[in-house]
Amino acid sequence: METQIKTTKLIKAMKPLTSAMSKMKTMIVATGLIATSISFGASAELGYPEKEELKFGFIKLTDMAPIAVAYENGYFEDEGLYVTIEAQANWKVLLDGVIDGRLDGAHMLAGQPIAATIGYGTKAEIITPFSMDLNGNAITVSNEIWEQMKPNIPKMADGRPVHPIKADALKPVVEKYIDAGKPFNMGMVFPVSTHNYELRYWLAAGGIHPGFYAPHKGDTSGKIDAQALLSVTPPPQMPSTLEAGTIYGYCVGEPWNQQAVFKGIGVPVVTDYEIWKDNPEKVFGITKEFSEKYPNTTIRLTRALIRAAMWLDENNNANRPAAVKILSQSNYVGADYEVIANSMTGTFEYEKGDKRAVPDFNVFFRYNATYPYYSDAIWYLTQMRRWGQISEQKSDAWYADVAKKVYRPDIYMAAVKSLIADKLVPASEFSSLKGEDGYRSPQTHFIDNIVYDGTKPNEYIDKFDIGLKAKDKL
Amino acid sequence: MASLIARLITRKNESVIKAQLPPFIVNFFKAVTLPSIGILIFLLFWTVGANNIDTSLGKFPGPSQVMTQVGNLFNEHVESREKEAAFYERQENRNQARLAKDPMYKPKTRAYTGKETFIDQIITSLITVLSGFVVAAIVAIPLGIAIGLSKSLNTAINPIIQIFKPVSPLAWLPLVTMVVSAVYTSTDPMFAKSFIVSMITVTLCCIWPMVINTSVGVASLNSDWVNVSKVLRLSAFTHIQKIVLPASVPAIFTGMRLSLGIAWMVLIAAEMLAQNPGLGKFVWDEFQNGSSESLSRIMTAVIVIGLIGFLLDRTMMQLQRILSWDKNSEVR
């Protein structure tokens, strides 16, 4: 009995010690980071990776390109990392894989690490040291819906529709379906996906209500008050689900919009570039535990990904055809070369034959695409609040805190600095990141012309006509 | 053509041919020509049918597309092996370089990280199905013998068997997956989790036909033989070894063949569902890719799956022939 008490006492006494030790560990890591960032000399050389065999997951989408390129061009091997890349069935399987350690890291939806950290869906601490790309999604509707939308869209002199097409053109169609008692179903890829928020943004900007979530009441289907009913379909299955008539339209990444054009089953109406110019899209997600346990590995994999992203955008997209060739291999995206090339090489085909130049449809490196901006994370949080996934009001400071927890520009910058020190990349490529505070300057270029300032999330949420206001609670 | 075939297959003509031709030619004709004609007609129908089916991924693949894909898949395999060799060479060099800098480093050889080729997937599936099958046999045959010998044991266990027998092993799959990931947690596992999951699924579907057939075989033992055993006062073990086992070999093998056939079908479905490596994953990945070649690659896989299933069945049949005491009994 006495000994028992003693042990418990001992454990209690140890507690502050262990916590002090773990603090010290983080301090050591932090000083390590500072050391790499300050000195460019050989003294702060990055150590060997602690874990050499890694397994990364991805979903068959063209924006997984940095991972495939880092593998095929040997950037991972240059870092001493032996990486296996594995396609995952859907975003849920992928996220669970990273959480339970089956995967070391993965190509993720920007909303996934954020939602996991705040505990919407599966709770887990996931961080991202690397943002994978900008733009790259589109909204496609079935031929039947397109025919009904077309009369509502103004035409250019040559008869082609004026872009960007707003959801105003879709509104009468949706109303017609509702009047006829038919639910207007649309597909997106995951409840916290970029696609869900983009589709909702586009619909709401055109006056169509996409529905609220109410997780505190156990409602996670997101259909409260909805005019358009959104449901989850894995990206590669979008075209076949549309073809089967289960949904009338969807929002997804490439090549699944161009696939619809090639198959002649649907028409992409708007790209996310037009909804929000240069919006942040996928990120590379790892667990916080992984980054703490294997700091060198984390920096090294970030280095490989940065080099891959640079290669993808080099010389004005000169390497894109080679990248498309890699992606069309059956173990990566596996769609036909032509289908992937359609969007990856600076063009986008809307209606069959209506191919337009969208040079920035897929951005992997330009405009600091790879830097994990806090303001990007906060935008996703504002949308989660707008649609009720975050059920109550949060302070501006809370938004900033969550963003700091998930987005890790410190790791990114450590990788950049060591790359520059190793002369693997020219310093000039990263000159615009000097003194970066992690917040993009207030962003215009939204389809509804509402300005987004990452430092004032609550003010931003109040600007929307459709959606919860900062103080609302369902 | 049709009338020729009609004439060939009518009994009357057969006897005419028999009368005129030496018997080995007739046998050859039966064994080779008739199946060839069957296959040719099938290929004809397939080609014509394939040309008339348009999918959103292009025309349905015919025999010629499948042949092209067989070539492609084999070339991919060869290429992948070359890549693998290069991978090991690069790794070796990197290890040497690091060893030069850091003499304390113990170089390790990491397994190749490239994708599995079609041939790799075939091998994976075969290993999985055979291991699951063997595990099932180890459990099911002794259990079947016990149930066959003891009426009371049979009455006790039968309801459980009858309830679990009609359950598709795919329904077990989620449970198996969760249990395996919870229980099988070694840091350096000998087998991959995905392999264990697929294997257990196969085992689950193999057990029931084997148990039932074995027990039926044992229960319907010729009473004369049982009496012989009683007269000779054979011990229980010798009774099983000398009387029960040899007598029930045909029944046991019927069960084994049945279950191997089912196992092969189920494994492909399980691999598709759980994304576990193997032919099923190959089919699913190709379906997800949705490229213009996907359908012909899937069709190739379908034919390969069929051929392997056929070969597995034939192998079991040969085994049965070898092991059966009654060499005269007909095995089909």
Interface residues (C-beta under 8 A of the other chain):
Chain A: Y48 E52 E53 K60 Y71 G74 E77 G80 Y82 V83 T84 I85 A87 Q88 A89 V93 D100 R102 P236 Q237 P239 E243 Q259 K263 G264 I265 S328 Q329 S330 N331 V333 G334 A335 D336 V339
Chain B: S56 L57 R90 Q91 R94 R98 D102 Y105 K108 R110 A111 T113 K115 S181 K193 Q275 D285 E286 Q288 N289 G290 S291 S292 E293 S294 R297
